[in-house]
Amino acid sequence: MPDIMGEYVDRLVTVEMRNRGMNYGIVKQIYDAARAEGGGRPISARAAEALVKTVKPGDVVFIVTGAGYAPEVPNGESDGPPGAASLARAIYWGLKAVPVFVTEACHAPPVIASAKAAAVMVREFELAKNRRMGGALITAPEARDRAPDWAKDIIAEYKPAAVISIERLGPNDQGIVHGSTGVPKDCVDLGHVFIEAKKHGILTIGIGDNGNEIGFGRIYNFMRDFHPYGRECQYPGGTGVITVIDTDYFLPASVSNWGAYGIAAMVAFYLKDQDVLQTPEMERKILEACLDAGGWEMRYCTSRFIVDGTAGESSMSIVQLLRDMLRLNLAAPDRGLSHGKMKEQAL
């Protein structure tokens, strides 16, 4: 049954909606490659199953996010923080664990605002860990060369049971972080958190939508040959945008937020609790909170109600469809009044 639900969750969050000026006509092929590499089962079901089996009440789960920088979007974009907030909601209210956002300082305002709108307050870690008062937040050092040691320190100090990336850019084979169309980004490399987590056998999950986000290293060779910027950049000598950072489970989606919603929905399915996933009305509040806090839509760098070129109402509709899938799949078998006796079948 989980794989039946997961099949259609995966289909929903990989419905491609992109302007032809961007990398388009690629989501299905990327998803198919990731699914085949992972053994063939629906990816959202596999990732959620791993979380439910691994994460216990009181455990810490890192959620790494943040993409987009000044001057275009100085506090980042609207794809990432809302998905992180949805996952934090599933982790906090569903798994009874402690979500800890890991991001750069410039991305913190929309992350905090999105989490609050999802009913996960961001508090001091001690309050979150010892008194269950919500989640917490860690910001990366501004000095780029400190990232490897900092990653070691936070893994050792917080001892996360899982580390999840959503719409967080990772370095290519030259150690350079790029936008999806081959433009280099001057930012802290948070891929070190995943490198360190894997050294300790910690569960890692990645969610991305364009090849340059953490997790795509799982299908690196495929992406190098398939992606429009798999082997080149918008400057001489660039070797492509595809990140080398892989994760144990990787879900490519049409919009990264939607991939996070899909995994959160599957966590709700395993827990048999539809309300672990936000409602469409809450989704509107999450997106608006993100936009108002500076997490703008990336295409036109404004606070329009848009995520990756799709109307905010589309994200609300994705959430509605996921919740309806949950409602119908979690309900007791019922044929209503007009279809006669039920035929016994395996459920």
Secondary structure, DSSP 8 states (H G I E B T S, - for coil): -HHHHHHHHHHHHT-----TTSS-S-HHHHHHHHHHHTTSS-HHHHHHHHHHHH--TT-EEEEE-----TTT-TT-BSSSHHHHHHHHHIIIIIS--EEEEEE-GGGHHHHHHHHHHTT--B--HHHHHHH---BEEEE--SSGGGHHHHHHHHHHHH--SEEEEES-B-B-TTS-BB-TTS-B-----THHHHHHHHHTT-EEEEEESSSSBTBBGGGHHHHHHHSTTSS--SSTT---S----B-SEEEE-SSHHHHHHHHHHHHHHHHT-GGGS--HHHHHHHHHHHHHTT-BBTTTTB-SSEETTEEHHHHHHHHHHHHHHHHHHHS----TTSS-S------
